[in-house]
Amino acid sequence: MTDTEIVLYQTDWCSYCARVRDALDDLQLRYRIVNVPDEHAQRTQLRDLFGATGVPSITDGEVKIADDDDAIIEYAEQKYGKSA
């Protein structure tokens, strides 16, 4: 397992979040999960961090990617993948 600073903001029921978790697990990365409220109006932490309330979203140090599973997976593969 590779240690990272990745924090994944997600919900358990979100299929896009599951896709990101699967990709991070396939890359054998250690990351932290923050489960956010189901209601967008209650996702103040996300709004403060990203200016948006969609999931999945990640931070990795200074890197922030909001509400885009494809971009998150591409970032993780480029930074932490086998060719990195």
C-alpha positions as CSV (number, residue, x, y, z in Angstrom):
1,M,0.0,0.0,0.0
2,T,1.2,3.5,-0.8
3,D,0.5,6.3,1.6
4,T,-1.1,9.4,0.2
5,E,-2.6,12.6,1.4
6,I,-5.8,11.9,-0.6
7,V,-9.1,12.6,1.2
8,L,-12.1,11.3,-0.7
9,Y,-15.4,13.2,0.0
10,Q,-18.2,10.8,-0.8
11,T,-21.4,9.1,0.1
12,D,-21.8,5.3,0.5
13,W,-24.7,5.1,-2.0
14,C,-23.0,7.0,-4.8
15,S,-21.9,4.7,-7.7
16,Y,-19.4,7.3,-9.0
17,C,-17.8,7.3,-5.5
18,A,-17.7,3.5,-5.6
19,R,-15.9,3.8,-8.9
20,V,-13.3,6.1,-7.4
21,R,-12.8,3.9,-4.4
22,D,-12.3,0.9,-6.6
23,A,-9.7,2.7,-8.7
24,L,-7.8,3.9,-5.6
25,D,-7.9,0.4,-4.1
26,D,-6.7,-1.1,-7.4
27,L,-3.8,1.3,-7.3
28,Q,-3.2,0.1,-3.7
29,L,-3.4,3.6,-2.2
30,R,-4.1,4.5,1.4
31,Y,-6.5,7.4,1.6
32,R,-9.0,8.8,4.0
33,I,-12.8,8.8,3.4
34,V,-15.1,11.6,4.6
35,N,-18.8,10.7,4.3
36,V,-20.8,13.8,3.5
37,P,-24.5,14.4,4.2
38,D,-26.9,13.2,1.6
39,E,-28.6,16.6,1.3
40,H,-26.5,19.1,-0.8
41,A,-27.7,22.0,1.4
42,Q,-25.9,20.3,4.3
43,R,-22.6,19.8,2.6
44,T,-21.1,23.1,3.9
45,Q,-17.6,21.5,4.2
46,L,-17.6,20.7,0.5
47,R,-18.9,24.1,-0.5
48,D,-16.1,25.7,1.6
49,L,-13.4,23.5,0.1
50,F,-14.5,23.3,-3.5
51,G,-17.2,25.9,-4.1
52,A,-19.5,23.0,-5.1
53,T,-21.3,20.2,-3.3
54,G,-21.1,17.3,-5.7
55,V,-19.3,14.0,-5.0
56,P,-17.0,12.3,-5.5
57,S,-14.4,15.0,-4.7
58,I,-10.9,14.8,-3.5
59,T,-8.0,16.7,-2.0
60,D,-4.4,15.5,-2.2
61,G,-2.2,18.1,-0.6
62,E,-2.9,21.3,-2.6
63,V,-4.7,19.4,-5.4
64,K,-8.5,19.7,-5.4
65,I,-10.8,17.9,-7.8
66,A,-14.5,18.4,-7.3
67,D,-17.4,16.3,-8.5
68,D,-15.6,14.4,-11.3
69,D,-14.9,10.7,-11.0
70,D,-13.1,10.5,-14.4
71,A,-10.8,13.4,-13.5
72,I,-10.1,11.9,-10.0
73,I,-9.2,8.5,-11.5
74,E,-7.0,10.0,-14.2
75,Y,-5.2,12.1,-11.7
76,A,-4.6,9.1,-9.4
77,E,-3.4,6.9,-12.2
78,Q,-1.0,9.6,-13.5
79,K,0.4,10.5,-10.0
80,Y,0.4,7.1,-8.3
81,G,0.0,4.5,-11.2
82,K,2.5,1.9,-12.3
83,S,4.0,4.3,-14.8
84,A,4.4,7.1,-12.2
